[in-house]
Amino acid sequence: MEKQKNAVGRRKEAVTRVFLTRGEGKITINDKDYKQYFSLVYLQNQVELPLKTVEGLDKYDIKINAAGGGMKGQAEAAKLGIARCLLEVNAEFRPALKAAGLLRRDPRSVERKKPGRKKARRSFQFSKR
């Protein structure tokens, strides 16, 4: 791999651009270390999961630009983006990543609010009078 590889990951309203190069395992998100950016260990594990699957945790440097959504959406978008980058590096990673369910974009999103209702499905409480 002579050039850096890049891919896009999406989840809910979050979009991440992932840039992968050979290195020693440094992951930065919006110019911060990923452990500082995602304070919850669960979200840190989400970002590491594709690298752990292909045993490349200390082989690649990753730079991520994350925008939109919340912390969980950004972490899962980063997970998809990293998995797609790893496919560009080596197509032999595909069976392992696919078996772990890392190549599928999660289509679930927030349901829109309906008119005459308080939220998407929640209705107003009516009094007896």
DSSP file with accessible surface (Angstrom, degrees, kcal/mol):
  #  RESIDUE AA STRUCTURE BP1 BP2  ACC     N-H-->O    O-->H-N    N-H-->O    O-->H-N    TCO  KAPPA ALPHA  PHI   PSI    X-CA   Y-CA   Z-CA
    1    1 A M              0   0   60      0, 0.0    21,-0.2     0, 0.0     4,-0.1   0.000 360.0 360.0 360.0 105.8    0.0    0.0    0.0
    2    2 A E        +     0   0  168      2,-0.1     2,-0.2    19,-0.1    20,-0.0   0.779 360.0  45.7 -95.0 -29.4    1.8    3.1   -1.2
    3    3 A K  S    S-     0   0  151      1,-0.0     2,-0.2    18,-0.0    19,-0.1  -0.706  92.5 -96.8-109.6 164.8   -1.0    5.6   -1.1
    4    4 A Q        -     0   0  107     -2,-0.2     2,-0.3    17,-0.1    17,-0.2  -0.534  35.9-141.0 -78.2 145.6   -3.5    6.4    1.6
    5    5 A K  E     -A   20   0A  55     15,-2.6    15,-3.3    -2,-0.2     2,-0.3  -0.787  17.7-166.8-103.2 149.3   -6.9    4.8    1.2
    6    6 A N  E     +A   19   0A  87     -2,-0.3     2,-0.3    13,-0.2    13,-0.2  -0.972  11.6 166.3-138.4 154.8  -10.2    6.5    2.0
    7    7 A A  E     -A   18   0A  14     11,-1.8    11,-3.0    -2,-0.3     2,-0.4  -0.964  28.8-118.4-156.2 166.3  -13.8    5.6    2.4
    8    8 A V  E     -A   17   0A  48     -2,-0.3     2,-0.4     9,-0.2     9,-0.2  -0.919  20.5-166.9-115.2 138.7  -17.0    7.0    3.8
    9    9 A G  E     -A   16   0A   0      7,-2.6     7,-2.8    -2,-0.4     2,-0.3  -0.972   6.7-172.0-123.2 142.0  -19.1    5.6    6.7
   10   10 A R  E     +A   15   0A 115     -2,-0.4    96,-0.3     5,-0.2     2,-0.3  -0.981  13.6 163.4-134.1 148.0  -22.6    6.6    7.6
   11   11 A R  E >   -A   14   0A  12      3,-2.0     3,-2.5    -2,-0.3    66,-0.2  -0.858  68.4 -37.3-162.4 127.8  -25.0    5.9   10.4
   12   12 A K  T 3  S-     0   0   91     94,-0.5    97,-0.0    96,-0.5    57,-0.0  -0.392 126.6 -26.4  52.6-120.5  -28.2    7.8   11.3
   13   13 A E  T 3  S+     0   0  144     -2,-0.1     2,-0.3    -3,-0.1    -1,-0.3   0.412 115.9 107.0 -99.2   1.1  -27.3   11.5   10.6
   14   14 A A  E <   -A   11   0A   1     -3,-2.5    -3,-2.0    54,-0.2     2,-0.4  -0.612  45.6-173.4 -86.8 140.3  -23.6   11.0   11.2
   15   15 A V  E     -AB  10  67A  59     52,-2.7    52,-2.2    -2,-0.3     2,-0.4  -1.000   2.3-172.8-131.1 131.7  -21.1   10.9    8.3
   16   16 A T  E     -AB   9  66A   1     -7,-2.8    -7,-2.6    -2,-0.4     2,-0.5  -0.980  14.9-152.8-126.6 140.3  -17.4   10.1    8.6
   17   17 A R  E     -AB   8  65A 134     48,-2.4    48,-2.5    -2,-0.4     2,-0.4  -0.965  19.9-159.2-107.4 125.9  -14.5   10.3    6.1
   18   18 A V  E     -AB   7  64A   0    -11,-3.0   -11,-1.8    -2,-0.5     2,-0.5  -0.906  10.2-169.1-113.5 130.6  -11.8    7.7    6.9
   19   19 A F  E     -AB   6  63A  38     44,-2.8    44,-2.6    -2,-0.4     2,-0.4  -0.982  10.5-167.5-119.9 122.0   -8.2    8.0    5.7
   20   20 A L  E     +AB   5  62A   0    -15,-3.3   -15,-2.6    -2,-0.5     2,-0.3  -0.926  13.0 162.7-118.2 129.6   -6.0    4.9    6.2
   21   21 A T  E     - B   0  61A  45     40,-2.6    40,-3.1    -2,-0.4     2,-0.1  -0.921  46.6 -86.6-134.9 163.3   -2.2    4.7    5.9
   22   22 A R  E    S+ B   0  60A 138     -2,-0.3    38,-0.3    38,-0.3     2,-0.3  -0.451  73.1 111.3 -67.0 142.9    0.5    2.3    7.0
   23   23 A G  S    S-     0   0   28     36,-2.2    38,-0.0    -2,-0.1    -1,-0.0  -0.906  76.0 -62.8-178.5-151.5    1.7    3.1   10.5
   24   24 A E  S    S-     0   0  139     -2,-0.3    35,-0.1    35,-0.0    37,-0.1   0.164  83.3 -80.2-114.4  16.1    1.8    2.1   14.1
   25   25 A G  S    S+     0   0   25      1,-0.3     2,-0.5    31,-0.1    36,-0.2   0.738  70.3 156.4  99.4  25.8   -1.8    2.1   15.1
   26   26 A K        -     0   0  126     32,-0.1    36,-2.8     7,-0.0     2,-0.5  -0.729  19.7-169.3 -88.4 125.1   -2.6    5.8   15.8
   27   27 A I  E     -c   62   0A   3     -2,-0.5     7,-1.8    34,-0.2     2,-0.4  -0.966   6.1-179.9-117.8 120.7   -6.3    6.7   15.4
   28   28 A T  E     -cD  63  33A  30     34,-2.6    36,-2.7    -2,-0.5     2,-0.5  -0.973  10.6-166.3-122.2 138.5   -7.4   10.3   15.4
   29   29 A I  E >  S-cD  64  32A   1      3,-3.1     3,-1.3    -2,-0.4    36,-0.2  -0.989  79.3 -16.2-123.7 121.1  -10.9   11.7   15.1
   30   30 A N  T 3  S-     0   0   57     34,-2.8    -1,-0.2    -2,-0.5    35,-0.1   0.908 129.2 -53.6  49.3  47.9  -11.3   15.4   14.3
   31   31 A D  T 3  S+     0   0  136     33,-0.3     2,-0.3     1,-0.2    -1,-0.3   0.687 121.0 102.4  63.0  21.4   -7.6   16.0   15.3
   32   32 A K  E <  S-D   29   0A 100     -3,-1.3    -3,-3.1     2,-0.0    -1,-0.2  -0.951  83.3 -97.1-125.4 153.6   -8.1   14.3   18.8
   33   33 A D  E >>  -D   28   0A  66     -2,-0.3     4,-2.5    -5,-0.2     3,-1.0  -0.427  35.6-122.9 -64.0 143.0   -7.1   10.9   19.9
   34   34 A Y  H 3> S+     0   0   19     -7,-1.8     4,-2.7     1,-0.3    -1,-0.1   0.814 111.2  56.7 -65.2 -26.6  -10.1    8.5   19.6
   35   35 A K  H 34 S+     0   0  105     -8,-0.3    -1,-0.3     1,-0.2     9,-0.1   0.798 112.0  43.0 -74.0 -24.8   -9.9    7.6   23.3
   36   36 A Q  H <4 S+     0   0  134     -3,-1.0    -2,-0.2     1,-0.1     3,-0.2   0.850 116.0  47.7 -83.2 -37.8  -10.2   11.3   24.2
   37   37 A Y  H  < S+     0   0   39     -4,-2.5     2,-0.8     1,-0.3    -2,-0.2   0.936 118.4  40.1 -69.5 -47.9  -13.0   11.9   21.6
   38   38 A F     <  -     0   0    1     -4,-2.7    -1,-0.3    -5,-0.2     6,-0.1  -0.874  69.1-179.5-102.6 102.6  -15.0    8.9   22.6
   39   39 A S        +     0   0   98     -2,-0.8     2,-0.3    -3,-0.2    -1,-0.2   0.782  58.4  85.9 -74.9 -25.4  -14.9    8.8   26.4
   40   40 A L  S  > S-     0   0  105      1,-0.1     4,-1.7     2,-0.0     3,-0.3  -0.608  74.1-142.2 -79.4 134.6  -17.1    5.6   26.6
   41   41 A V  H  > S+     0   0   92     -2,-0.3     4,-2.6     1,-0.2     5,-0.2   0.863 100.4  61.3 -63.5 -34.7  -15.2    2.4   26.3
   42   42 A Y  H  > S+     0   0  111      1,-0.2     4,-1.6     2,-0.2    -1,-0.2   0.917 106.1  45.3 -58.3 -43.6  -18.1    0.9   24.3
   43   43 A L  H  > S+     0   0    8     -3,-0.3     4,-1.7     2,-0.2    -1,-0.2   0.867 110.4  53.9 -71.2 -34.7  -17.6    3.5   21.6
   44   44 A Q  H  X S+     0   0   25     -4,-1.7     4,-1.9     1,-0.2    -2,-0.2   0.914 107.9  51.0 -63.4 -40.2  -13.9    3.0   21.6
   45   45 A N  H  X S+     0   0   66     -4,-2.6     4,-1.6     1,-0.2    -1,-0.2   0.854 104.9  57.0 -65.7 -34.1  -14.4   -0.7   21.0
   46   46 A Q  H  < S+     0   0   24     -4,-1.6    -1,-0.2     1,-0.2    -2,-0.2   0.914 108.5  46.4 -61.9 -42.0  -16.7    0.0   18.1
   47   47 A V  H  < S+     0   0    0     -4,-1.7     4,-0.4     1,-0.2    -2,-0.2   0.887 116.0  45.4 -68.1 -37.9  -14.0    2.0   16.4
   48   48 A E  H  X S+     0   0   15     -4,-1.9     4,-2.4     1,-0.2     3,-0.5   0.713  89.4  90.1 -77.7 -20.5  -11.4   -0.7   17.0
   49   49 A L  H  X S+     0   0   63     -4,-1.6     4,-2.2     1,-0.2    -1,-0.2   0.854  84.9  47.6 -53.1 -48.1  -13.6   -3.7   16.0
   50   50 A P  H  > S+     0   0    0      0, 0.0     4,-1.5     0, 0.0    -1,-0.2   0.909 114.5  48.3 -61.7 -37.3  -12.7   -3.8   12.2
   51   51 A L  H  4>S+     0   0    1     -3,-0.5     5,-3.0    -4,-0.4     6,-0.4   0.880 111.2  49.5 -69.4 -38.3   -9.0   -3.6   13.0
   52   52 A K  H ><5S+     0   0   96     -4,-2.4     3,-0.7     3,-0.2    -1,-0.2   0.867 106.4  58.0 -66.2 -34.9   -9.3   -6.4   15.7
   53   53 A T  H 3<5S+     0   0   41     -4,-2.2    -2,-0.2    -5,-0.3    -1,-0.2   0.885 116.5  32.4 -63.3 -39.7  -11.2   -8.6   13.2
   54   54 A V  T 3<5S-     0   0   16     -4,-1.5    -1,-0.2    -5,-0.2    -2,-0.2   0.278 110.9-118.6-100.7   9.7   -8.3   -8.5   10.7
   55   55 A E  T < 5S+     0   0  154     -3,-0.7    -3,-0.2    -4,-0.3     3,-0.1   0.915  77.4 124.0  54.2  49.4   -5.6   -8.3   13.4
   56   56 A G    >>< +     0   0    1     -5,-3.0     3,-1.2    -6,-0.1     4,-0.8  -0.039  18.5 124.4-125.0  29.5   -4.3   -4.9   12.1
   57   57 A L  T 34 S+     0   0   67     -6,-0.4    -1,-0.1     1,-0.3    -5,-0.1   0.832  86.2  30.9 -63.1 -31.7   -4.6   -2.8   15.3
   58   58 A D  T 34 S+     0   0  115     -7,-0.1    -1,-0.3     1,-0.1   -32,-0.1   0.146 108.9  70.6-113.8  21.5   -1.0   -1.8   15.2
   59   59 A K  T <4 S+     0   0  105     -3,-1.2   -36,-2.2   -35,-0.1     2,-0.4   0.620  92.4  50.8-108.5 -18.4   -0.4   -1.8   11.4
   60   60 A Y  E  <  -B   22   0A  10     -4,-0.8     2,-0.4   -38,-0.3   -38,-0.3  -0.952  61.6-144.2-129.4 143.4   -2.4    1.2   10.2
   61   61 A D  E     -B   21   0A  36    -40,-3.1   -40,-2.6    -2,-0.4     2,-0.4  -0.887  25.2-162.3 -98.1 136.3   -2.7    4.9   11.1
   62   62 A I  E     -Bc  20  27A   4    -36,-2.8   -34,-2.6    -2,-0.4     2,-0.5  -0.976  13.4-170.8-127.5 130.9   -6.3    6.2   10.7
   63   63 A K  E     -Bc  19  28A  82    -44,-2.6   -44,-2.8    -2,-0.4     2,-0.4  -0.985  13.8-169.7-118.2 128.1   -7.5    9.8   10.4
   64   64 A I  E     -Bc  18  29A   1    -36,-2.7   -34,-2.8    -2,-0.5     2,-0.6  -0.971  17.1-159.9-124.8 132.7  -11.2   10.3   10.6
   65   65 A N  E     -B   17   0A  38    -48,-2.5   -48,-2.4    -2,-0.4     2,-0.4  -0.959  22.0-171.2-105.9 115.4  -13.3   13.4   10.0
   66   66 A A  E     +B   16   0A  11     -2,-0.6     2,-0.3   -50,-0.2   -50,-0.2  -0.890   9.9 167.7-112.7 138.5  -16.7   13.0   11.7
   67   67 A A  E     +B   15   0A  63    -52,-2.2   -52,-2.7    -2,-0.4     3,-0.1  -0.995  39.4  13.0-147.1 148.4  -19.7   15.3   11.3
   68   68 A G  S    S+     0   0   43     -2,-0.3   -54,-0.2   -54,-0.2   -53,-0.1   0.210  87.0  46.6  77.5 163.3  -23.4   15.2   12.2
   69   69 A G  S    S-     0   0   49    -56,-0.2    -1,-0.2   -55,-0.1     2,-0.1  -0.124  89.3 -61.7  68.8-161.1  -25.4   13.0   14.5
   70   70 A G     >  -     0   0   44     -3,-0.1     4,-2.3   -56,-0.0     5,-0.2  -0.427  55.5 -83.2-113.1-171.6  -24.4   12.0   18.0
   71   71 A M  H  > S+     0   0   90      1,-0.2     4,-2.3     2,-0.2     5,-0.2   0.924 125.6  46.8 -63.6 -46.3  -21.5   10.2   19.6
   72   72 A K  H  > S+     0   0   99      1,-0.2     4,-2.4     2,-0.2     5,-0.2   0.926 112.7  50.0 -65.5 -42.1  -22.9    6.7   19.0
   73   73 A G  H  > S+     0   0    5      1,-0.2     4,-2.1     2,-0.2    -1,-0.2   0.912 111.8  48.4 -61.6 -40.9  -23.8    7.4   15.4
   74   74 A Q  H  X S+     0   0   14     -4,-2.3     4,-2.4     2,-0.2    -1,-0.2   0.905 110.5  51.2 -67.7 -38.4  -20.3    8.8   14.7
   75   75 A A  H  X S+     0   0    0     -4,-2.3     4,-2.0     1,-0.2    -2,-0.2   0.927 113.3  44.2 -64.8 -43.0  -18.6    5.8   16.3
   76   76 A E  H  X S+     0   0   22     -4,-2.4     4,-1.9     2,-0.2    -1,-0.2   0.841 112.1  52.7 -73.8 -29.6  -20.7    3.3   14.2
   77   77 A A  H  X S+     0   0    0     -4,-2.1     4,-2.4    -5,-0.2    -1,-0.2   0.901 108.9  50.5 -68.3 -38.5  -20.1    5.4   11.1
   78   78 A A  H  X S+     0   0    1     -4,-2.4     4,-2.7     2,-0.2     5,-0.2   0.896 106.7  55.5 -64.1 -38.4  -16.4    5.3   11.8
   79   79 A K  H  X S+     0   0   41     -4,-2.0     4,-2.1     1,-0.2    -2,-0.2   0.938 110.3  44.5 -60.4 -45.4  -16.6    1.5   12.2
   80   80 A L  H  X S+     0   0    9     -4,-1.9     4,-2.3     1,-0.2    -2,-0.2   0.918 113.0  51.2 -66.4 -42.1  -18.2    1.1    8.7
   81   81 A G  H  X S+     0   0    0     -4,-2.4     4,-2.0     1,-0.2    -2,-0.2   0.908 110.2  48.6 -63.1 -41.1  -15.7    3.5    7.1
   82   82 A I  H  X S+     0   0    0     -4,-2.7     4,-2.5     2,-0.2    -1,-0.2   0.922 110.5  51.6 -65.4 -42.1  -12.7    1.7    8.6
   83   83 A A  H  X S+     0   0    0     -4,-2.1     4,-1.5    -5,-0.2    -2,-0.2   0.917 110.1  48.9 -62.2 -40.2  -14.1   -1.7    7.4
   84   84 A R  H  X S+     0   0   85     -4,-2.3     4,-1.4     1,-0.2    -1,-0.2   0.877 110.4  51.5 -67.7 -36.8  -14.5   -0.3    3.9
   85   85 A C  H  X S+     0   0    0     -4,-2.0     4,-1.7     1,-0.2    -1,-0.2   0.909 106.2  54.1 -64.0 -42.6  -10.9    1.1    3.9
   86   86 A L  H  X S+     0   0    0     -4,-2.5     4,-2.4     1,-0.2     7,-0.2   0.850 104.2  56.1 -62.9 -32.5   -9.5   -2.3    4.9
   87   87 A L  H  < S+     0   0   35     -4,-1.5    -1,-0.2     1,-0.2    -2,-0.2   0.880 105.5  51.2 -64.7 -38.3  -11.3   -3.8    2.0
   88   88 A E  H  < S+     0   0   96     -4,-1.4     3,-0.2    -3,-0.2    -1,-0.2   0.852 110.8  49.4 -66.3 -34.1   -9.5   -1.4   -0.4
   89   89 A V  H  < S+     0   0   32     -4,-1.7     2,-0.3     1,-0.3    -2,-0.2   0.945 132.5   1.7 -68.5 -49.5   -6.2   -2.4    1.2
   90   90 A N    ><  -     0   0   54     -4,-2.4     3,-1.5    -5,-0.1    -1,-0.3  -0.928  54.4-158.7-147.4 117.1   -6.7   -6.1    1.0
   91   91 A A  G >  S+     0   0   76     -2,-0.3     3,-1.4     1,-0.3    -1,-0.1   0.664  89.2  74.9 -69.8 -15.2   -9.7   -7.9   -0.6
   92   92 A E  G 3  S+     0   0  158      1,-0.2     4,-0.4     2,-0.1    -1,-0.3   0.628  82.6  68.8 -73.0 -12.1   -8.9  -11.1    1.4
   93   93 A F  G <> S+     0   0   38     -3,-1.5     4,-2.4    -7,-0.2     5,-0.3   0.638  76.2  91.0 -75.3 -13.8  -10.2   -9.4    4.5
   94   94 A R  H <> S+     0   0  117     -3,-1.4     4,-2.9     1,-0.2     5,-0.3   0.885  81.0  49.3 -55.7 -49.3  -13.8   -9.5    3.1
   95   95 A P  H  > S+     0   0   92      0, 0.0     4,-2.3     0, 0.0    -1,-0.2   0.925 114.6  45.7 -60.3 -39.4  -14.9  -12.9    4.5
   96   96 A A  H  > S+     0   0   43     -4,-0.4     4,-1.6    -3,-0.2    -2,-0.2   0.924 116.2  44.7 -68.2 -43.8  -13.8  -12.0    8.0
   97   97 A L  H  <>S+     0   0    0     -4,-2.4     5,-2.4     2,-0.2     6,-0.4   0.894 114.5  49.3 -67.2 -38.5  -15.3   -8.5    7.9
   98   98 A K  H ><5S+     0   0  132     -4,-2.9     3,-1.2    -5,-0.3    -2,-0.2   0.905 108.3  52.9 -68.1 -39.8  -18.6   -9.8    6.4
   99   99 A A  H 3<5S+     0   0   92     -4,-2.3    -1,-0.2    -5,-0.3    -2,-0.2   0.856 108.6  50.9 -64.3 -32.3  -18.9  -12.6    9.0
  100  100 A A  T 3<5S-     0   0   51     -4,-1.6    -1,-0.3    -5,-0.2    -2,-0.2   0.522 114.7-119.9 -81.8  -5.7  -18.6  -10.0   11.8
  101  101 A G  T < 5S+     0   0   47     -3,-1.2     3,-0.4    -4,-0.3    -3,-0.2   0.786  73.2 130.5  75.1  29.9  -21.3   -7.9   10.1
  102  102 A L      < +     0   0    5     -5,-2.4   -19,-0.2     1,-0.2    -4,-0.2   0.527  59.7  60.8 -94.3  -7.9  -19.0   -4.9    9.6
  103  103 A L  S    S+     0   0   36     -6,-0.4     2,-0.5    -5,-0.1    -1,-0.2   0.436  83.1  94.5 -98.9   0.8  -19.8   -4.2    5.9
  104  104 A R  S    S-     0   0  183     -3,-0.4     2,-0.4    -6,-0.1   -24,-0.0  -0.818  71.3-135.2 -98.9 127.1  -23.5   -3.6    6.3
  105  105 A R        -     0   0   91     -2,-0.5   -94,-0.1     1,-0.1    -2,-0.1  -0.648  24.5-123.1 -77.3 129.2  -24.8    0.0    6.7
  106  106 A D        -     0   0   34     -2,-0.4   -94,-0.5   -96,-0.3    -1,-0.1  -0.608  23.2-164.7 -75.3 113.9  -27.3    0.1    9.5
  107  107 A P        +     0   0   81      0, 0.0    -1,-0.2     0, 0.0   -96,-0.1   0.596  47.6 117.8 -81.2  -7.0  -30.4    1.6    7.8
  108  108 A R        +     0   0  162      3,-0.0   -96,-0.5     1,-0.0     2,-0.3  -0.332  36.9 162.1 -65.5 137.5  -32.3    2.4   11.0
  109  109 A S        -     0   0   74    -98,-0.1     2,-0.2   -97,-0.0    -1,-0.0  -0.905  45.1 -71.6-145.9 172.2  -33.0    6.1   11.4
  110  110 A V        -     0   0  120     -2,-0.3     2,-0.2     1,-0.1   -98,-0.0  -0.491  49.0-122.7 -73.2 134.3  -35.3    8.4   13.4
  111  111 A E        -     0   0   84     -2,-0.2     9,-0.1     1,-0.1    10,-0.1  -0.530  32.3-108.0 -75.8 142.7  -38.9    8.3   12.4
  112  112 A R        -     0   0  169     -2,-0.2     2,-0.2     1,-0.1    -1,-0.1  -0.306  32.6-102.0 -73.1 155.5  -40.3   11.7   11.4
  113  113 A K        -     0   0  114      5,-0.1     7,-0.2     1,-0.0    -1,-0.1  -0.561  35.4-140.2 -75.7 137.6  -42.8   13.6   13.5
  114  114 A K    >   -     0   0   53      5,-1.0     3,-1.3    -2,-0.2     2,-0.1  -0.719  22.7-101.9 -98.2 150.0  -46.4   13.4   12.4
  115  115 A P  T 3  S+     0   0  107      0, 0.0     3,-0.1     0, 0.0    -1,-0.1  -0.410 106.4  25.4 -68.4 144.2  -48.9   16.3   12.4
  116  116 A G  T 3  S+     0   0   65      1,-0.3     8,-0.4    -2,-0.1     2,-0.3   0.525 107.1  96.1  81.3   5.5  -51.4   16.2   15.3
  117  117 A R  S <  S-     0   0  102     -3,-1.3    -1,-0.3     6,-0.1     6,-0.2  -0.888  75.2-130.9-125.5 161.3  -49.1   14.1   17.4
  118  118 A K  S    S-     0   0  113      4,-1.8     5,-0.2    -2,-0.3     2,-0.2   0.884  91.1  -9.8 -77.3 -41.5  -46.6   15.0   20.1
  119  119 A K  S    S-     0   0  138      3,-1.5    -5,-1.0    -7,-0.1    -2,-0.1  -0.467 104.9 -59.1-132.1-152.7  -43.7   12.9   18.6
  120  120 A A  S    S-     0   0   22     -7,-0.2    -6,-0.1    -2,-0.2    -8,-0.1   0.932 130.3  -6.0 -65.4 -43.7  -43.5   10.4   15.8
  121  121 A R  S    S+     0   0  181    -10,-0.1     2,-0.2     2,-0.1    -1,-0.1   0.620 106.8 104.6-122.4 -26.5  -46.1    8.0   17.4
  122  122 A R        -     0   0  131     -5,-0.1    -4,-1.8     1,-0.1    -3,-1.5  -0.434  55.6-155.9 -66.5 129.0  -46.8    9.5   20.9
  123  123 A S        -     0   0   44     -6,-0.2    -6,-0.1    -2,-0.2     2,-0.1  -0.543  25.1 -90.8 -99.6 167.6  -50.2   11.2   21.0
  124  124 A F        -     0   0  108     -8,-0.4     2,-0.5    -2,-0.2    -1,-0.1  -0.478  43.4-110.1 -73.7 149.9  -51.5   13.9   23.3
  125  125 A Q        -     0   0  171     -2,-0.1     2,-0.4     1,-0.0    -1,-0.1  -0.706  32.4-147.2 -84.1 126.9  -53.2   12.8   26.5
  126  126 A F        -     0   0  170     -2,-0.5     2,-0.1     2,-0.0    -3,-0.0  -0.766   6.5-135.9 -95.6 140.4  -56.9   13.6   26.4
  127  127 A S        -     0   0   94     -2,-0.4    -1,-0.0     2,-0.2     0, 0.0  -0.476  22.2-116.3 -86.6 163.5  -58.8   14.5   29.6
  128  128 A K              0   0  215     -2,-0.1    -1,-0.1     0, 0.0    -2,-0.0   0.723 360.0 360.0 -73.9 -20.6  -62.2   13.0   30.3
  129  129 A R              0   0  264      0, 0.0    -2,-0.2     0, 0.0     0, 0.0  -0.632 360.0 360.0 -94.7 360.0  -64.0   16.4   30.1
